[in-house]
């Protein structure tokens, strides 16, 4: 079980990485657009890569397979941990086939809505297949069924492609995706924070800390490093 972070924001990636809970990051053009001005794209990608030793998915936007391959080779040449997100489709499959089998470039086939598509992505050689939980549900289909069928099939046939679930819209999506067999869920930072914080947990910790503070104030407990004030000193004052 792994979590990736679904963002291109440096501070969010740094913060989540410092918790020790993420093992990768995913982006797409829409995610980058949230960063307002990116400027030099290569520089931005390399800044993310400096944060840690983890795979970062960067998406191609060309519409034909040769364009995708060219774009992918350019991005992949920037850093060894870059994984190329290739859109699901006929052109995308052709690009994955070349990148994985001839160019030694890792791919993440993205925008998968059905198990049929995940099967094709794996056969083309994709390292990752990204199923879009929220967008599958937008179509009126059950993302759990798609994830479960794909994961059972991949396990039964010993397929190495890892299932990433993205397009997370709420906290429960994360648990359900993992329970359904996702190897990885890529989570926006706002949900990672919500996973860590719970009002009942905070109230409980405050209750314990307040009791301890009260005991210390009353002199009922001392830390070993705290020195006792000698009684003579007090008398002489
Ligand atoms: C991750 O790989 C996807 O690009 C992302 O989760 C898509 O999310 P969205 O459906 O909210 O755009």
Boltz pocket constraint, residues with backbone or C-beta under 6 A from the ligand:
constraints:
  - pocket:
      binder: B
      contacts: [[A, 6], [A, 26], [A, 27], [A, 28], [A, 30], [A, 110], [A, 130], [A, 132], [A, 134], [A, 135], [A, 166], [A, 167], [A, 168], [A, 186]]
      max_distance: 6.0
